[in-house]
Amino acid sequence: ISLPWTGEGPFPAHAVAEAATSPFSVEGPDPLQKRFTTPNVRVTSSASPEGNPSIASDAAGTLYVAFEHDSGSSRDIRMARSTDGGQTWAVAAISAGPYNETMPELIWTPPNTLTIFYVQDDTTPPNPAALEYLQSTDGGANWIRFILDTTGIGQNFTAPSAFLTGSRAFVAYEFLCIFAGPPPCPPTGSEQTMYLTNGDVTDPNVWSILLIFVGDETQEGFRPEIAVNSQWMFGTVEVESTAFGSPPGTFVDFTFRMDPNVGTSTLSFATICGLTCPSPDPLNAFLWASGTQ
């Protein structure tokens, strides 16, 4: 399934008050961080709440951190950049949409492209809370917002996870599924997970869906993670399954792997914990792959 898009921009990022040399904090390393021998560094100095950071680096070693900024009336995406290994940071605001933008997931792809996937709560018809991302091809100076048309597939995309191999991007989302199938989503909708790829992340017209997990109200999927090595695409999904879990509403965890070049014909599954230790509490996974590992 290919996803068409509508775009905005380009529009420039602009410096905000935090764009000054960051002071070093007086805190020492925590017990689990004893390998760090230098003090922690403040990336921002804003008095407003900020969080959900996502970090990436480019080929020259420049560090980038995308994060949420709460202005009081809305939450928007900002990005900090360091050219000295994280010792000092400059912060820039990115032109915001007229809605909340949260949970950024940042990747860098050669030669100099930054892409920020995020969650948004736009209710504008016909496609509320569609899949959106921001992209800069000049190291963060200017940004374009891409809005993929997910009409008939789903809405309210959340919990993004992104991974890259070369210039090819892989992305996973949890979303409210309205897909007509086959197999179809239930008439009332359900939370499911979607895995997408793009062979050239600078071209918004070539996004394709690799896999949509489809279940009913008793088999919903949550908080997907994705990673890719030279052989496989890997994913984790947490299933809230009233059919298998006890008591109802229990989360059952499992992983899957799929050859990204072949597709679902080589899809295979394995459980991390499964039915042996179901839990009523949600878990947040993190997944990484490199080479053949």
Salt bridges, closest charged atoms under 4 A:
GLU8 OE1 - ARG145 NE 3.41
GLU18 OE2 - ARG78 NH1 3.05
GLU50 OE2 - HIS69 ND1 2.79
GLU68 OE1 - ARG75 NH1 3.75
GLU101 OE2 - ARG145 NH1 2.57
GLU238 OE1 - ARG223 NH2 3.04
